Amino acid sequence: MSNPNNNYARKPDEISIRALLLKAWEYFLFVLKRWYIIGILTMSLGILQYRKISKVKPTYPANVQISVLPHKIEKEFKTLIQIYTRLLNSKMLMRELLLEKIDSIPTDSLLINRYLQVYYDHKPEDLDPDIPVGFLFEHDTIPDFTLQESKIFKLILDKISTPIGGHVDGFVSFGIDEKLGVIAISTSTPDPELSLIIIDFLLEKTIQRIDKNTLFSPQVAYEEMAAETDSLADNYRRLYYDLNKSRDTYERYLKQPDSLISEPYRKSMHNKILRLEVEAEINKTGYLASLEQLKGAKIDMDNETVLMQLIDKTLPPIDYYKPSAKVAAVKGGIGGFALALFLIVSFKLFKDVLREVDEDGDQGVGSEGEDTEKKEENAPVASYRSIWLKLRSLVTKPISFIRIQFARIKLPRL
């Protein structure tokens, strides 16, 4: 039985902890000696990000949050919230938004004209190049649009309904929390008044759309029953009016002298009053029954009605938003540091692989056949090595020249 304490020969691919620590230290020193590369890339990307973000113009974000909950929490609630989101994300709502008339001086104008005017004044570079500067819509309905108006309307519609990442603004976005039933609407434009106008309009239209599209079946039944109840009430009022009128006429007729009273006429009037009383009572019974059914339908409709509560809404004055150029510079510097570290480590790994290939080639082989096979296997590596040596000579010569020049500079003694 073999002794477990006996040492065994280490395989060629294995490495000890000591060798691993030494290799890590070797890579650390290698990276440290190339500090100038890290500094150049870190500063370059940091400065680029700083200049890019410092040119971004401020915008004024506005948002509104609505809680949407039915009276009865059921399994279909998640599906109901998804339907609301589809209704709100439709371009039909954005069309209504752009064609909405807003109060302005001297006359009311379309919101799309106000939208274009804001971007002409503050951010003309964010508009499509096909939109001529200073263009405004003359017609307020889509069928009346000219060819140019239709084209520009489509461009603006795509811009306001298509969220784009980065610092591009001017679009409307809808967020949804299916579990809590919260709908969040947000927008951001270069003008605070325009942001508030858009949010107010979308809040009103959102409530209208949810009411209209969630009470369709109960509301139709309720409206039909309400119309029938109103018809029965009108008939009952008419019959009751005719009955009272006939009674008054009959009473005045009976007060006349007996010689002037005709018995057949009196009987006909009496029969008419009896008939009107029966008809009025029948209509009253039908009206009361219909009214009870209408109350039951109202209760059923209320059970299907959603509860909408305003959670949060941006109020004036709006604070502008502008990304921090300093934070962007720090993020750019971190990205440049990571990129420089990756390039230096990759360079070191490539050098180690080439060195190991060279060492294996110098050891030789036992037979000519094996030697030929080894050379054939190392032929692609040798070609890569020759290419690498040429690239390295092109890169290292200017860096070596700069380092020599810096070494020759003598700083004055203080």
Number of C-alpha atoms within 10 A of each C-alpha: 3 5 6 7 6 6 7 7 5 9 7 6 5 8 10 9 9 9 11 11 11 12 12 12 12 13 16 12 11 14 20 14 10 13 13 13 18 21 14 15 21 23 18 16 22 25 18 15 20 21 15 13 18 16 10 15 14 19 24 21 22 27 22 20 20 21 17 21 18 17 11 11 9 9 8 9 18 15 11 17 22 16 15 19 19 11 16 21 17 11 16 11 16 19 18 14 20 20 19 16 17 15 10 10 7 6 8 11 19 20 20 22 18 18 21 20 17 16 19 17 12 15 17 15 9 13 17 12 9 9 18 11 14 11 14 18 18 13 13 15 8 12 8 11 15 13 9 11 18 14 14 19 20 11 15 22 19 14 19 21 19 15 16 13 7 6 12 14 21 23 18 23 18 18 13 17 14 16 9 13 20 20 22 19 21 20 23 25 26 22 20 18 14 19 24 24 14 22 22 17 13 21 18 10 16 20 14 11 14 20 16 11 12 17 16 12 11 17 20 12 16 21 14 12 18 19 13 16 21 15 13 20 19 14 17 21 15 12 20 19 14 16 21 14 12 17 17 11 12 15 10 10 17 13 10 10 8 10 6 10 13 11 10 9 11 14 11 11 17 15 12 15 19 14 13 19 17 14 17 21 15 12 20 19 14 16 21 14 13 19 19 13 16 21 15 13 19 18 13 14 18 16 13 17 19 17 13 16 13 13 12 12 18 17 11 10 10 16 14 16 13 15 14 12 19 16 14 21 24 18 17 22 25 17 16 22 21 15 15 22 19 13 15 20 15 12 11 16 13 13 14 12 12 17 13 11 15 15 11 13 14 9 8 13 14 8 8 10 9 12 14 12 11 15 14 11 11 16 11 10 16 15 11 12 18 11 11 15 12 10 11 11 10 11 11 11 11 11 13 11 11 11 11 11 10 10 9 8 8 7 6 5 4 3
